[in-house]
């Protein structure tokens, strides 16, 4: 099951803080990521829209969210159940959506209209979105919305430089009001707290302060009209219209004096200008915190200002990047400010009072090319076309270090067997080694003549580093210890496409476009041990985890399996038809015809070696059973139609008599200007106003723990893990094995029998209950009497229990006793048990790091307290009275 999206933290759309202010919702393509800032974790919700999300509306109670994509298709989402409740189509692109503070209504703006809907309630409804009113007024597209605190009125900003104030209900003295005073597009409008006073901000960095002559309590309800006439009018309107528009309110920009008599009036009391630094410093985003009167404004140059209103006092003026700030959000307490930069895919949360970052994350600027798991499965390293190497924590989903030493695109990354060294190969002609203890580049491997390295491998000892060149057709071998070039392996007659070391022997397999796979013996004078001739150019090669089998993917779409010891082919899979290529917008041939020339570009064995993962220039990743040579499952990496090559057939709605509408290059470049076209660009001309990246899977890797796998794609780094839902999966079940019999056995203190019965029923909660009922003094006896068949299952349960349980010491005792008593027997099945042991290691290592950090902090605090006490002339703890010692102990307990 899909479990998370890493590597991309923000794309476009508005950021939203949750009700408690501790979490942040960020749109990532057609998905939503939730960043828990208190617990330093992030997760991607298991739901997706059809196209990229452009705006998010969060309900005041934080339970519901409305996600709207580029074409106006909306999803009503429960943030508690993390599921889709209702789907709705607004028929046109939506600019903004906002719930009223009481949560009863929400406003959606599209074109030059504002639509007021009844918000879905707590009851089950057939149609969750019921249209209440349609507001006419602006001449151009609407841009922003803000509500008054009591939900009586809302304001809408527009591209025609006007701001309109509308009554959410029929008020006698306020139906609509138009405000001018600006010379550019309205970026944001904000009501003052418990007031109709308004602030409007335009793109040319101007702020207008509007004062209203009426308080919120001064709004008078409209007298009721004749209901029969209203019904007749609505029936007549609905006959003419395709969709009901509810009650219509038509605003006028310049109403007559008679129409404005005894109505609410606004007057502009001040106009301020932000400091502009250059002509291109357009104001692009703004947010206002009503309780603290804090205004935050972001500019196209990456600068942001903090002002105190209504006096317009400047608090801060800082720059976070050189890219346009696309979205700003302030949490409920007004302490944290979130910034989103779509140009770099950057997400920042800044605490303005302490002037420190709460969160600073940025994905790869261009597509990711390769990934690798650390040996314990705790970290993932990724390399991108932007030349960056990033290391991600799989449990928190955050990047904790970025290496920027490469000057060109990174083509391959890998971990050494220790897990503390990351290696990366690049087109800049270097292979670099990075230390994860000190976060530095401690080795740089180069070739005698500059070469572009296309692939990389390191042997199981971590001593020999090999990289293949795509221009000189050679393989370079270095020593990790000395950094010296040991040898250059020549023999291939085409670019080297892939390298792989045998995990059990010092044998290197190299694949090339010359239709051969060569095996090199690293211990016997670097000689060619074997050469396999293929029918087509070889793209990727991979060894099975036990080193007894070799998988090869070629350009003809075939995956072949070889017994490399005897140079015999053991099987093949015809995978071309499983790729299921999509049709690009500008393709002249069908997707079926295009798929004939496609092939798998990345392979990876599962942790147990029984299955193989394969991906390529398609939205699918296929998993095959090697023994049966059949397709087990196809994973659809993305359902985002904002990417190219997603649809199998042409969309007839986009076809005209002159050809595809995708050929039309419309618009004048938009807000971000026009990029200059570059000669030789193959990934699409970036000077087009309309550019769609192509969906592709560049790398797939299985986690050493066997619990998950990851794929780098155009969408980002996608993680898939075993479904932890309720699945009834019994093991050697008997008719007598029932929960009541297990509890009965447990009450008789027959712990071993109870554990065996619980594993036969295979319900996780029941196993946990039985395990925790065993006294710690009996663990040794139970472990020694446990049948061999259940030792492996118990180890797997312990590994998963470490991730959630707080009984750390108790489960460590179980693990220690099991490994001590059954270690010799487990060693004989080490290859099969390796994923389970690595899963166990990953869980224990994570706890070790957390606890050791806490202990180090406590030791530091106690030393600091002792040093302070010494300075004040107090006695050393050894010389003090017993009462003082107790006091110090209580202090240290408090620090713990």
C-alpha positions, 0 to 999 in steps of 0.5 A, spaced: 500 500 500 502 507 498 505 509 505 508 516 503 511 521 498 518 524 500 522 528 496 517 533 494 514 538 500 510 543 496 508 544 489 503 550 488 496 552 492 495 555 499 498 552 505 494 551 511 495 550 519 491 545 522 486 548 528 491 547 534 497 550 530 501 544 530 501 541 523 501 544 516 497 542 510 501 542 504 499 541 497 504 536 493 502 535 486 495 532 486 496 529 493 496 533 500 502 532 505 501 533 513 507 536 517 506 534 524 511 540 527 511 538 534 513 531 533 517 532 527 513 527 522 510 528 516 505 523 512 502 524 505 494 522 505 492 516 501 488 520 497 489 524 490 485 528 485 485 527 478 490 533 477 494 538 481 491 541 487 491 549 486 487 551 493 485 548 499 479 550 504 480 547 511 474 547 516 474 551 522 474 545 527 479 542 522 476 535 521 474 537 513 478 539 507 476 541 500 481 540 495 480 543 488 484 541 482 486 545 476 479 543 472 475 545 478 474 538 480 473 538 488 474 532 493 471 533 500 476 530 505 475 527 512 482 529 515 480 524 521 479 518 517 483 520 511 478 518 506 474 522 501 467 523 503 464 527 497 466 529 490 464 535 486 465 538 480 465 546 479 465 546 471 471 551 471 477 553 474 477 555 482 481 561 484 480 560 492 476 557 497 474 559 504 470 556 510 466 561 514 468 562 521 462 558 524 463 552 519 456 553 516 458 556 509 464 556 504 465 561 499 468 559 492 470 564 487 471 562 479 471 567 473 468 573 476 463 570 480 463 568 488 459 562 490 456 561 497 455 554 499 452 550 505 458 547 508 456 539 509 454 538 516 455 532 521 449 528 518 449 524 512 447 528 506 446 525 498 449 532 496 454 535 501 455 542 497 448 546 496 448 552 493 446 558 497 447 564 493 451 567 487 454 574 487 456 578 481 460 584 481 467 584 479 469 585 472 475 580 472 477 574 475 477 573 483 483 572 487 482 572 494 477 571 500 476 573 507 470 573 512 468 577 518 469 573 525 461 572 526 460 570 518 456 575 517 460 578 511 465 576 506 470 580 502 472 578 495 478 581 491 479 581 484 484 582 478 480 588 476 483 592 482 477 592 486 475 589 492 467 587 494 464 586 500 458 582 500 453 580 506 453 572 507 445 573 509 440 579 506 442 585 510 438 591 509 444 596 510 449 591 506 448 587 500 454 589 496 459 594 497 465 596 492 472 599 494 477 601 489 483 605 490 488 600 487 492 600 481 494 593 480 491 586 482 488 585 489 493 580 492 489 579 499 484 582 503 483 582 510 477 584 515 480 587 522 478 583 528 470 583 530 469 589 525 467 591 518 474 595 517 478 592 511 485 592 509 486 591 501 493 589 498 495 589 491 500 586 487 504 593 486 506 593 494 500 598 496 496 597 502 489 601 503 486 601 510 478 602 509 474 604 515 467 602 516 461 607 519 457 601 522 459 595 527 458 588 525 452 589 530 449 594 526 447 590 520 439 590 519 436 583 517 432 584 510 424 584 511 421 577 508 419 577 501 413 574 498 415 567 498 410 565 492 413 570 488 420 568 489 418 560 488 415 562 481 422 567 479 426 561 481 422 556 477 423 560 471 430 561 472 432 554 473 428 552 466 433 557 462 439 555 466 443 549 465 445 549 473 441 552 479 445 558 481 441 559 487 439 566 489 443 571 485 446 578 488 448 583 482 453 588 485 454 595 481 461 598 481 457 605 481 450 605 485 446 611 485 445 616 491 438 613 492 441 606 492 446 607 497 442 611 502 442 609 509 447 603 507 454 602 510 459 606 508 467 605 507 472 611 507 479 610 506 483 612 512 490 611 509 494 608 504 501 605 505 507 603 500 512 597 501 519 598 500 520 596 493 527 594 491 527 594 483 521 593 478 520 586 479 519 586 486 512 584 485 508 582 492 505 575 491 502 573 497 500 575 504 497 573 511 494 577 516 493 574 524 487 578 527 489 577 534 496 580 534 495 585 528 501 581 524 501 582 517 506 578 513 507 579 505 511 576 501 515 578 494 517 575 487 524 576 489 524 572 496 523 577 501 518 578 506 516 583 511 512 583 517 508 589 519 504 591 525 497 594 523 494 599 523 500 603 524 504 599 519 510 599 523 515 594 520 518 589 525 522 584 520 524 584 513 528 578 511 529 574 505 528 566 505 530 565 498 531 568 491 525 565 488 518 567 488 514 566 495 507 563 492 503 562 499 504 564 506 500 562 512 500 564 520 498 559 525 492 560 530 497 563 536 501 567 531 508 564 533 509 560 526 509 563 519 509 558 513 512 560 506 511 556 500 516 557 494 513 553 488 519 555 484 524 551 488 519 546 491 521 549 498 517 549 504 519 553 510 516 554 517 519 560 521 518 562 528 518 570 527 519 572 535 526 567 536 528 568 529 529 561 528 526 555 523 521 550 525 522 547 519 526 548 513 525 543 507 526 543 500 525 537 495 530 536 488 529 542 483 529 537 477 527 530 477 530 524 482 534 519 478 536 514 483 535 512 490 538 507 495 536 504 502 541 504 508 543 497 510 538 497 516 532 501 512 532 507 516 535 512 511 534 513 504 539 517 499 536 520 493 540 523 487 537 528 482 538 532 476 540 538 480 546 535 482 544 534 489 544 528 494 539 528 499 538 523 505 531 522 508 529 519 514 524 513 513 520 514 519 519 522 519 520 523 512 524 529 513 531 530 509 536 531 514 542 533 510 543 535 503 550 535 499 551 540 494 558 538 492 557 535 485 557 540 479 552 536 474 546 531 475 547 525 479 546 519 476 547 513 481 547 513 489 549 507 494 550 506 501 556 502 503 555 496 508 556 500 514 551 505 512 555 511 514 558 512 508 554 515 501 557 514 494 554 518 488 556 518 481 555 524 477 556 527 470 561 532 472 566 526 472 567 525 479 565 519 484 564 522 491 564 519 498 560 522 504 561 521 511 554 521 515 557 522 522 560 529 520 556 530 514 562 532 509 565 530 503 571 526 505 573 522 498 573 524 491 574 519 486 576 522 479 579 518 472 585 520 468 581 523 463 574 527 464 569 522 463 561 522 465 559 517 470 553 513 468 553 508 474 556 506 480 557 500 485 561 498 491 562 491 494 560 488 500 566 490 504 565 497 502 573 497 500 572 497 492 568 502 488 567 501 481 564 506 476 562 506 469 563 511 464 558 513 458 563 516 453 569 512 454 566 505 455 571 503 461 570 501 468 574 505 473 576 501 480 578 505 486 580 503 493 575 507 498 581 506 503 586 510 499 582 514 494 587 511 489 585 509 482 586 501 482 585 499 475 581 501 468 577 495 466 576 496 458 573 491 454 566 493 452 564 497 446 558 501 448 556 506 454 556 502 460 549 502 463 549 498 469 554 495 474 552 490 480 557 487 485 555 480 487 553 480 495 557 474 497 563 474 492 568 479 489 565 479 482 562 485 478 557 484 473 557 490 468 552 491 463 553 495 456 549 498 450 554 493 446 549 487 447 553 484 453 554 483 460 561 481 463 563 478 469 569 481 472 573 477 478 576 483 483 581 478 486 584 475 480 587 480 476 581 484 474 580 479 469 573 477 465 570 471 468 565 470 463 561 474 458 554 473 456 551 475 449 544 478 449 539 479 443 539 487 445 542 493 448 543 491 456 540 497 460 540 494 467 543 488 471 542 486 478 544 480 483 539 476 487 541 478 495 544 471 496 548 472 489 546 466 486 542 469 480 543 475 475 537 479 472 538 482 466 533 487 463 534 489 455 532 494 450 527 489 447 523 489 454 525 482 456 528 480 463 532 474 463 535 470 469 542 467 469 545 462 473 552 466 472 556 460 476 554 455 470 553 461 465 546 458 463 540 462 462 534 459 467 528 463 465 526 470 462 520 474 462 517 478 456 515 485 460 514 489 454 506 489 454 506 490 462 509 497 461 503 499 458 505 506 456 501 512 456 500 517 450 503 523 450 499 529 448 504 531 441 505 523 439 503 521 432 502 514 434 498 510 439 500 508 446 500 501 444 505 502 438 509 506 442 510 501 447 513 496 443 519 500 443 519 501 450 523 497 456 525 496 463 530 501 465 531 499 473 530 492 476 531 490 484 530 484 487 525 483 493 529 482 500 527 474 500 529 474 492 523 470 490 520 476 486 523 482 482 521 489 481 521 493 474 520 500 472 521 504 466 518 510 462 511 508 464 506 510 470 507 502 472 511 498 476 511 491 475 512 485 480 514 479 478 514 472 481 521 469 478 520 462 479 513 462 476 515 467 471 508 471 472 506 478 473 504 478 480 501 485 481 502 492 477 503 498 482 500 505 479 505 510 481 501 516 479 494 518 477 496 525 476 493 527 469 497 534 470 503 530 467 504 527 460 504 520 457 498 518 463 492 517 458 492 511 454 488 514 448 487 521 446 482 526 449 477 527 444 475 534 447 482 536 446 482 535 439 480 540 433 480 540 426 487 543 426 490 538 431 491 537 438 490 543 443 496 542 446 500 545 440 497 552 442 502 556 445 497 561 449 498 566 454 504 571 455 508 568 460 504 569 466 507 571 473 514 567 472 516 571 465 518 567 459 524 562 459 529 562 454 529 556 449 535 552 449 538 548 443 538 541 444 533 540 450 530 534 449 525 534 456 520 539 452 522 546 451 521 550 457 519 557 453 512 554 452 507 557 457 504 550 457 509 545 459 507 538 462 513 533 465 513 526 462 511 521 467 517 516 468 520 511 474 527 512 474 529 507 480 526 502 484 529 499 490 527 494 496 528 495 503 533 490 506 527 489 512 523 486 506 517 491 509 517 496 504 520 498 497 521 505 494 521 508 487 523 515 484 519 518 479 517 525 476 512 525 482 517 524 487 520 519 492 514 514 493 514 509 498 510 503 498 509 498 505 506 492 507 498 493 509 498 494 516 490 493 516 486 488 519 487 481 515 485 475 517 491 470 516 492 464 520 498 459 521 496 452 522 490 453 525 486 448 529 479 448 531 481 448 538 484 455 537 480 460 539 481 467 543 477 464 549 481 458 549 488 462 549 486 466 555 484 460 559 491 457 557 494 464 559 490 464 566 493 457 567 500 460 566 502 455 560 505 461 557 509 457 551 502 454 549 499 460 549 504 464 545 504 458 540 496 458 540 496 466 539 501 465 533 496 460 530 490 465 530 495 470 528 492 476 531 497 482 532 493 485 538 492 478 541 499 476 540 501 482 544 496 481 550 499 474 551 507 476 550 506 482 555 502 477 560 509 473 561 513 475 567 520 478 565 523 472 570 519 467 565 522 469 559 528 465 559 524 459 560 519 460 555 524 462 549 528 455 551 521 451 550 519 455 544 519 450 537 524 453 532 518 454 527 515 460 531 522 463 533 522 467 526 515 469 527 516 471 534 522 475 532 518 479 526 513 480 531 518 483 536 521 488 530 514 491 529 512 491 536 518 496 537 515 501 532 509 502 537 510 499 544 513 503 550 515 497 553 522 497 550 526 494 556 521 488 556 521 487 548 529 487 549 529 482 554 525 477 549 530 479 543 536 478 547 534 471 550 531 469 543 538 470 539 542 467 545 538 461 545 537 460 538 542 463 535 546 457 532 540 454 529 538 461 526 545 462 523 543 456 518 537 460 515 541 466 515 539 468 508 532 467 509 532 471 516 536 477 513 530 481 512 527 480 519 534 481 522 535 487 519 528 490 520 529 488 528 536 492 527 532 498 524 527 498 530 532 497 535 537 502 532 532 508 532 530 507 539 537 507 541 538 514 537 532 517 541 534 514 548 542 516 547 540 523 545 535 524 551 541 521 556 546 526 553 542 532 554 540 529 561 548 528 562 549 535 560 544 538 564 546 535 570 553 537 569 551 544 568 547 544 574 553 542 578 558 547 575 553 553 577 552 550 584 560 550 584 560 557 582 556 559 587 560 556 593 556 550 594 559 544 596 560 538 592 555 533 592 559 528 595 561 532 601 553 534 602 549 532 607 544 526 605 538 531 605 542 535 600 543 529 596 536 527 595 535 534 593 540 533 587 537 526 585 530 529 585 533 535 581 536 530 576 529 526 576 526 532 574 531 533 568 530 526 566 
